[in-house]
Amino acid sequence: GLPCITHAKKPFSRGIQACLSRFHRRPEECALVGDQIFTDTLGANCAGVYSILIPAIDNHTIWLKLRHLLELPFIFAARRRRL
C-alpha cells in the first residue's frame, strides 16, 4: 500500500527525479535502498540521493545471481575505502 515509482530504469536518473518531484523532496532529503550496486547505488549517487546497499532478498534467476557475484569486488573495494 505504499506509493512508489515503478520501472525507474536505474541507473538513469529519470525515475529518481520523477520520485523527487512526485513527493516534493530534494535529493539530500532522500535515500534509495537497493540490492544492486550498478543500478540502485549508481542511480542514487548520480541523482545526488543517499544510497543504502542491502543484501539481495531473492536471487530467483541465474542472471541476478551472476550480477550479484560480479558486484562483489566493487562492494569489497568500497568497504575498504570507508575504513
C-alpha positions as CSV (number, residue, x, y, z in Angstrom):
1,G,0.0,0.0,0.0
2,L,3.0,2.4,-0.3
3,P,3.2,4.7,-3.2
4,C,6.2,4.1,-5.4
5,I,7.7,4.7,-8.8
6,T,8.0,1.5,-10.8
7,H,10.2,0.9,-13.9
8,A,12.6,3.6,-12.8
9,K,15.2,2.5,-15.3
10,K,18.1,2.9,-12.9
11,P,20.9,3.9,-13.1
12,F,19.4,6.7,-15.2
13,S,18.1,9.4,-13.0
14,R,14.7,10.0,-14.8
15,G,12.8,7.7,-12.4
16,I,14.6,9.1,-9.4
17,Q,13.8,12.6,-10.5
18,A,10.2,11.7,-11.0
19,C,10.0,10.3,-7.5
20,L,11.6,13.5,-6.0
21,S,9.1,15.6,-7.9
22,R,6.1,13.5,-7.0
23,F,6.9,13.6,-3.3
24,H,8.2,17.2,-3.4
25,R,11.6,16.3,-2.0
26,R,15.2,17.4,-2.6
27,P,17.8,14.7,-3.2
28,E,19.6,15.4,0.1
29,E,16.4,14.6,1.9
30,C,16.1,11.1,0.5
31,A,17.7,7.7,0.4
32,L,17.4,4.9,-2.1
33,V,17.6,1.4,-0.7
34,G,18.6,-1.3,-3.2
35,D,20.5,-4.6,-3.6
36,Q,22.4,-3.9,-6.8
37,I,25.4,-1.6,-7.0
38,F,25.4,-0.9,-10.7
39,T,21.7,0.1,-10.8
40,D,20.4,1.1,-7.4
41,T,23.6,2.6,-5.8
42,L,24.9,4.1,-9.0
43,G,21.5,5.6,-9.9
44,A,21.1,7.1,-6.4
45,N,24.6,8.6,-6.4
46,C,24.2,10.1,-9.8
47,A,21.0,11.8,-8.7
48,G,22.5,13.1,-5.5
49,V,20.4,10.8,-3.3
50,Y,22.0,8.9,-0.4
51,S,22.3,5.2,-1.3
52,I,21.9,2.2,1.0
53,L,23.1,-1.2,-0.3
54,I,21.4,-4.2,1.2
55,P,21.9,-7.9,0.6
56,A,19.6,-9.4,-2.1
57,I,16.3,-10.7,-0.8
58,D,15.8,-13.2,-3.6
59,N,18.2,-14.2,-6.4
60,H,15.5,-16.1,-8.3
61,T,17.2,-16.1,-11.7
62,I,20.7,-17.1,-12.8
63,W,21.1,-13.6,-14.2
64,L,20.6,-12.0,-10.8
65,K,22.9,-14.5,-9.1
66,L,25.6,-13.7,-11.7
67,R,25.1,-10.0,-11.4
68,H,25.5,-10.1,-7.6
69,L,28.6,-12.2,-7.9
70,L,30.1,-9.7,-10.4
71,E,29.4,-6.8,-8.0
72,L,31.3,-8.4,-5.0
73,P,34.7,-7.0,-5.9
74,F,33.3,-3.5,-6.1
75,I,31.4,-3.8,-2.8
76,F,34.5,-5.0,-1.0
77,A,36.6,-2.2,-2.5
78,A,34.0,0.4,-1.4
79,R,34.0,-1.1,2.2
80,R,37.8,-0.9,2.3
81,R,37.7,2.8,1.3
82,R,35.3,3.6,4.2
83,L,37.7,2.1,6.8
